[in-house]
Amino acid sequence: MSPGSQLLVRGRRQGPMDPISRNKAKETRDRKMECIRCKLSKQECRRNDDTLNGPCIGCEKHGGSQRWPGPCVKAHFGDLVLSGSCNYISSYAIYHLTLNNDTRIRRELPKRINLDELVGRVDQARRKFNFEVYQGGQPLYVLDLDSCHDYLQGLRNQMDVAEHDFPAFIDIALLQADTSGDDWEKCMTQTTSPPRDWLSLLCDVNRMPSRASFSYVSRPNISEPAAVVERPINVEDPDDADDLILAAQLSRIVCRKLEVKAYHHLQCLLYDWGTMEDGRVLTFLQSLGRILLTLRWRLSWWAAVPSIVVGDGTHGSKSDDANQQRVESRVRSLCWILYFYYCAVRRRLPVSDNEMLAGVYTEYPGAEKVVWDDFPGDESIKGFEAWIERGRELINEAGVLDRLER
């Protein structure tokens, strides 16, 4: 066992809880008030009041100490993701590259979606092609339209109405259907990351999904399986306009399902991190760090270029503005929780591994330069705020504003 693990084990209770303490602990878990320190230390998380705002009794006693320097942060973040997506722009528009890769052109997505019409459009398209999704010139995955059709048809059969507000559909309605026979995973094929490697897939699609590009991929001929032809969608060609919108809508739906699946998987891994093999901890932290970087970049982008989030098209109502504020608050809250989870798990590793947790070089879509993306630093409120502020500086270093001004 590593030195970091021994620090956490030392504070565990001795023997089973008494019935009263057990009931209180169950109530705390059910209300999702348990904090990271108590969760990872396997201690009862007790509070003097029923609010989530103040620190628990254990953190009031140990918080700020060398043993546990961070603040009291609630451990559960699943409700944040279920309350709405952590991606915003891609529910409203797609910024698609021209064929010469020189310019991005904004195309608004319809504010409302009719599932009957969507199923019909997919049914027509699937006879001719699939869509391949790219980012930064690299393939991410293929949207298998046969599977998309079957999934959407099953989804429609569970819903009383066909027409929905698209952002609201993505946030909530999409998740309210029975998932027992849900086969949305078949919609996303030929992924760059290994199938069911949820954290890597989340990192892949989380990097500015509104700046993805799409190509037609013809369906392979049974007699000539190698004869697969690919052609990029031309954002400037009116004949490709409907297919571009269709690809963007399908991608948004599938990525929302992936988002929920991946964060649920991450929550389970963090809850059980104490049973994780020592050899897996470093790789896990690197994946968690990359997820945090995508969230920080999103916050930094929204702060630097707020006018580009909704734009001057058909959207931009007061309700859209309020929704944007909710998404920004949600992403910041998720950053806050995951930052201190990262710091807590990091203490399990020997100091010699810290060099491999310094950060990564990243080239973001819409940026001109590769930037050094630093993983979380000090385990403190000041450390978190400095890390967030560093993300805003990266927007300038990456040349984002220079490119937008051209």
N, C-alpha and C positions, 0 to 999 in steps of 0.2 A: 504493500500500500504506500502511496506517495505521501510526502509530508503534508501537502494540502488537504488530502483526504482525512488525515488524522486530526486536523484542526476541527473538522466538522463532526467527526464521530464523538469527540470528547464531550460535546454538549447534549448528546442524546439522553432521553429519559432512561431510567433503570426500571425494568419490569413493566407490566401492563398498566394502563390508566385505570383509575377508579371510575365507576359508572357515570358520575356527574361530569368529570373532565372529559370522558369519552363522548358524551352527548354534546357538550359544548364544542369539542373539536369537530364533530360531525356537522354541527350547525355552521361553524366557520367555513368548512369545506363546501357545504351545500350552497352557502351564500357567496362563495368564491372570494372570501376576505383574507385567505391565508397569504402570508407574504413569502418572498423568496427565501429569506434567511431561515424562517421556521420550516418551510417546505424542504429545503435541501438539508437542514439539520435534523429533520424528522422530530421536530418539537411541536408542542401545542402552541398555536398562535392565539394569544389572548389579547383582548382590547378592553379599554376602560369604557368605551362607548360603542355604539352600533354603526359608526360612520366608517367609510373607507379612507377618509382624508388623513386622519392622524396616524402616527406610528403605533405599532403594537407594543405591548409591555416589554417583550424581549428586545425589540429594536431600541426602545427608549433606554434600556439598560446597557446593551452592547453596541448600539449603533455608533459609528465614529471611532470605534476602537481599532487597534491594529488587527485584531482577529476578524472583525467584520466592519470595515470602514464605510461601506455604502449606506444609503438611506433605506428606509422601510418601503419596499416596493411590492405591490401585490403580484402573486405568482401567476394568476390566470389571465390569459390574454385571448382565449378563444372567442369570447363574446365580442371583442373588438372587431374581429374579422367577420363574424356572423352578422354584425350590425350593419355592415356595408363594406364595399370593396376598398382596398387601399390604393387602387389605381383610379384616377379621375378622368383625365383627358381622353383616354381611349373609349370612354362611354359616350363621348360627344363628337369626336373627330379623329381622322387619320391623317398624318403628315407623310405622304408617300413620295418617295424619290422619283424624279423623272428618269427616263431611260439612260441619260448620260451621267446620272448620279451627281449632277451639279446642283440641283435645286429640289427642295421639298415643297409640295403643293398641298395645302389643307383642303380636305374634303369633309364636309359635315355629315355626320350620321343622322338618319331620321330620328326625330325626338320620340316617336312611338314605333312600336313593332307589333306586327300582326303574325302570330305563330302559324296560322293557317297559310298565309301567303308565304311565310318563310319556308315552311315545309314544302310547299309547291315549287318554290324557286330552287331549293336544294335538289328536289326530285328531278327537275329538268337538267340542272347542271351536272349531276352525278353521272349521267349517261355519257358525258363527254370528257370530263376532267376532274382532277382534284386540285387543291390549292397548296402550294408550298410557301412557308413563311420564313422570311429572312430578316436578319438584323445586322447592320454593319457589314453587309455583303456576305455574311455567313448563314447557312441554312440552320433553322431552329427545329422545325418539325413540318410534317405534312398533315393537312386537314383531309382525312378520309371522308369523302362526302356520302358514301353509302352508310357509314357508321353515324355520321352527323344526322342523316335523314332518319335513321332508326331511333336515335336518341331523342331528337326533337319531336318525332311522332309520339313516342312514349310520354314525353313531357307534356305535350298538348293534350293527350288523353286524360291527364290528371287535373287539368285546369278548367274551371268553369267558363272562363272568357278567353278569347283569342288575342285581344288587343291589350297592350300594356305600355306604360311609359317606359322607355328603354332603360334609362339609368336606374329607375326603381326596380325594374325587372331583374337587372343584373345584381343589384344590391341584395334584394330580399326574395322576390317571387321565385326566382330560379332555384332557390335553396329550400323552398317549402314543399316541393314534390317529394314523394316517397322515393328514397334512394336504394331500397332493398334490391331492386333489379337494375340499378343505374349502371349503364355501360358507357358512360361518357369517355372513359379512358381510351376506348377504341377509336375515338374521333381523332386523337393525336398520335400519329404514327411517325416512324423514322426520325425519332427525336435525337438531337445531338448528344444529350446526356442519356445514360442507361435508363430503360423503362423502369418506372416505379422508384427511381432515385429522386424522391420528391423534392429534397432540398436543392439539388443541382438544377432540376427542371424549373423550380421557382426562381432561382437566380437567373436562368436563361431568359425567361419570359418577363421578368420583373424590370429589366433594364430598358425603360422607356418604351413600353408596348405601343404607344401611339405613333412611334416612329418605325414600325415594322414595314416591310415591303412584301408584296405577294407576287407569285408567279402561277401561271397555269401549268399543271402537269397532266399530260394526256394519260388516260387510262391504258395500261399495257394490254396489247392485243394478245389473246390467249395463244394464237398460233405463232406470234412473234413477240415473245415477252420482253425482248431487249429493245423493241421499237417504242421507247417512251420519249416523247418530245416535250420540252419545256420552253415556255415563253413568258417573260416578265409582263405583268399587267402594266399597261401604259396609262398613267394617271391623266395624261393630256388627251387621250382618245375617248370621245363620247361613247363609242361602241363598247369600251371596257368599263364604263362608269358603274353600271349596275352590278357587275361581277366584283368590282373593288369594294363596294358597299357590302355585298354579301360576304365576302371573305373577311372584312373587318368585323362584321357582326358575329360571324361564327367564331372567329378567333377570340373575340371578347367574351363570348359565352363559355367557351372551353377553358380560357385562362382564369375566369372567375371560379370555375369548378376546381381547377388546379390550385388556385390560391387557397381555398378553404381546405382542401385535402392536405396540402403541404404544411400549412400552419398548424393544423390538427396533429399531424405527424410530428412536427417540431415540438408542440406542447407535450406530447407523450414522451418524447426523448428527454426533454428537460425534467419532467417529473421523475423519470427513472434513471437519471444520469449517474446516480450512485452505483448502479449495477453495470454500467458501461465498462467494457474492457479498457484497461489503461492505454492500449495501443490504438484505440479508436478515438480517444478524447481529442487529440490534436487535430485530426482530420475533421471531426465534428465541429470544433471551434472555428476552424477555417471556413467551413460552410456557413456557420452562423454569422461569422464576420462578414462574409460576402453578402448575405441577406441584409444585414444592417447597412452595408454600404449602398445598396440599391434604394433602401428607404431614405437614407440621408440625402442621396443625390436628388430624389424626388422632392423632398422638402426644400432643398437648396434651389432647385429649378423653379418651383412655385414662387419662392420668395424673390428670385431675381427677375423673372419674366411673368408677372401675374397676368398681364394683358393677353398672353398667348394661351392661357389655360382654357378659357371659353371662347374668346375671340369676338368678332363683330358680326357673326352670322346670325342664324335664327335663334341661337341660344343666348344666354346671358341675362336671364330673368332673375328676379330677387330670389326665387326658390333655387335656381341654379347656383347663385352666389352663396346661399346658405348651405347648400349641399357641399360646395367646395370647401367651405370653412369646416364643416363636419369631417370631411375626408382628411383635411390637413391636421385637424386635432386628433383624429384616429391614428394617423401615421406617426405623429409625434409621440402619442401615448405608447404605441407599439414599439417605437425606437427606445423610449425610456425603459420599458420593461425588459426588452431583449438586451439592451446595453448592460444592465446590471446582472442579468442572467449570465451573460458572456463573462463579465468580471468574476462572478462567483465560481463558475466552472473553471475559469483560467487558473484559479488558485490551487486547483488540484494538480496542475502540471509543475514540474521542476523549473526553476528560473532559466535553466539552459535552453528551454524550448521557446522562451519569449521572442527570440530573434525570428522564429518562423511564424510568429503571430504579430509581426509589426504592421503588415498590410500587403497590398498588391498593387501592381500597375494596372490601370483600367482605361480603356478607350470607350467613352460613352457615345451612343448615337446623338447626332446633333452637335458634337464637339469637334474641335480641330486638332487637339493635342491629347496625347496620353498623359494621365495624371497619376501621381502617387496617392493612393487611397489608403489612409491609415485606419487600422482596426481600433476598437475602443482603447482608451488610455487609462487615466486614473479612475479608481473606483470611488467616485465622489460626485456630488451635484455639480461642483465646478468643473470636474473632469468631463462630465456629460455635456455641459453647456459649451465648453471649449471645443469638444469634438463636433458638435453641431455647427458651431461658428466656422470651424475649419472647412466644413462642407460647403458653406457659402463662398469661401475664398476659392475653392476648387472650380466653381463656375467661371470665374475670371481666368484662372490659370488654364482651363481647358479651351478657352477661346469661344465659349458659347455666345456671349453677347456680341463679339465681333462678327460671327457668322450670321446672327440674326439681323444685324444692321445692314448687311450687304443686300 
